[in-house]
């Protein structure tokens, strides 16, 4: 599978999931945007001697790098299993990635010396939904690419 396909799938999936997180955050009057929360974790870190503002590029960089890795994991799954990228499989893989994301966030927050205040239950619940959106967005790219260029 081509790297450009994986990068585009990661870009589309991450952009859609991030929009979903910000939309849910706005509807629930809560700060749920992953890049902002990553910036807060970086800024409050005692191990890093840096000041990171809430709108710093670093949270976005880490967030999109993770999205590229997740899209790569999906692509690897499709290649190893020879399964077609179906919409149902997108939802299942999105759930799996979402649960993995929940685990990673719980670990990061528990290990952090000064985690940001947040509605953790709401954040983690919407995170699974956001990853389902990610899976659907990445699958859209994989399916489009397959229909135009072949896998």
Secondary structure as the mmCIF struct_conf table of DSSP 4:
data_model
#
loop_
_struct_conf.conf_type_id
_struct_conf.id
_struct_conf.beg_label_comp_id
_struct_conf.beg_label_asym_id
_struct_conf.beg_label_seq_id
_struct_conf.end_label_comp_id
_struct_conf.end_label_asym_id
_struct_conf.end_label_seq_id
HELX_RH_AL_P HELX_RH_AL_P1 UNK A 3 UNK A 27
TURN_TY1_P TURN_TY1_P1 UNK A 28 UNK A 29
BEND BEND1 UNK A 30 UNK A 30
HELX_RH_AL_P HELX_RH_AL_P2 UNK A 34 UNK A 43
TURN_TY1_P TURN_TY1_P2 UNK A 44 UNK A 44
BEND BEND2 UNK A 46 UNK A 48
TURN_TY1_P TURN_TY1_P3 UNK A 54 UNK A 55
HELX_RH_AL_P HELX_RH_AL_P3 UNK A 57 UNK A 81
HELX_RH_AL_P HELX_RH_AL_P4 UNK A 87 UNK A 111
TURN_TY1_P TURN_TY1_P4 UNK A 113 UNK A 114
HELX_LH_PP_P HELX_LH_PP_P1 UNK A 115 UNK A 117
HELX_RH_AL_P HELX_RH_AL_P5 UNK A 120 UNK A 149
#
